[in-house]
Amino acid sequence: MMDCDKFRMNFSNYLEGELHFEERKKLDDHFSVCPECYEIYRRMSDIQRKLKSLPPLRTSPDFERRLQQNIVRQNQPAGFIPSQLQNWKLPAMGSAIVVATVSLFLVFNNSPAPENPETNTPYNTAAPQIQGSPAKQSNPSTSTGSSTYESTTLIPDSLVTDSTRIKRENIQQVKGK
Amino acid sequence: MITKTKDDAKSVVSDEQLIAKFQLGDLQAYDILVRRYKDQLLNFVYRFVGNRTDAEDIVQETFLRVYKNKHMYKEIAKFSTWVYTIAGNLAKTELRRRKRHKIFSVSNFVNEEKDYDIPDRDHSPEKKVDSAIQEGFIQKAIEKLPAKFKEVIILRDIQGFAYEEISQILNIPLGTVKSRVNRGRLKLQEDLKFLYETEPKSKP
């Protein structure tokens, strides 16, 4: 039995012709005296032949289409919003921007003059631009027009002086040049 | 993305050239690889998990992973080795998942000693078992094998891979592959011995 176990370890090598002549002969000799081992080898060989001839399966006809869908699905970004939901998103955002712009316009147009002129951000940010802008300095007509528009519409009266002062200087500087 | 190509059947371009093209963004190269491997991977996975639907899902997942991880492939290995490794790992994961959740179907999955009936000697001699039934028994016997034997038997005896490539796919030494193939074959013949029982002499 010990010998049988040892020989059986070589059955696959025997089956696939990988044994050297000496080893092959030993196994042949063993088969001649051990019908049990030979029967096992015969079954092993036959099953191996059957395994090779098992009918192959084919993937279903829509395999590639499903794969394509899966790839598309997996490639969608994490925060992806379905197109049905995207349809309302853009008009809604546009409307919100319009409403916000109109609201800002009304608020600045109707609010009373602030106590501290430095809190008026639109003005404060506009002033350095005018002062430091060589393009505007070199074009007095543009600068003057802008000053007129701001002073009569958005800038409160208390600030008009400052604004006018800055622009007048600008004009003088340009004239000086 | 999956487009029809004329040169699929010719196979003039190697798998490794195709995956290299795909890595550079050539989707047609990916399509050709899918067509080359989808059926043979299905056969491999089906013999492993024993259920066609599950097998096809696993092959789908295999190709998805190839798509997503195309840059993980390095040319040091054959493409077939890489793709079979992915499919084999997914198949083993599926078997482990089934084992955990105990969702074995009596009709489809056989993983215990008495999950299929051994035919009565008097009524099922070798020559009377037709090939379809025999194939069913063989498939069930394959499924019943321990995973380490099952994978080498499928790759070697059904898919016809060389021992060296099986060693690479499973990442185990060549000697271990050979030993497992032999033990797997011995186990199979033992489990299928009933197919070879001789017809009783007392037959009417």
Interface residues (C-beta under 8 A of the other chain):
Chain A: R8 M9 N10 F11 S12 N13 L15 I40 R43 M44 D46 I47 Q48 K50 L51 K52 L54 P55 P56 L57 R58 T59 S60 F63 E64 R65 R66 L67 Q68 N70 I71 V72 Q74
Chain B: M1 I2 D31 V34 R35 K38 D39 L42 N43 Y46 R47 R52 A55 E56 V59 Q60 F63 L64 Y67 K68 Q134 E135 I138 Q139 I142 I153 D157 I158 G160 K178 S179 V181 N182 R185 L186 L188 Q189 L192 K193 Y196
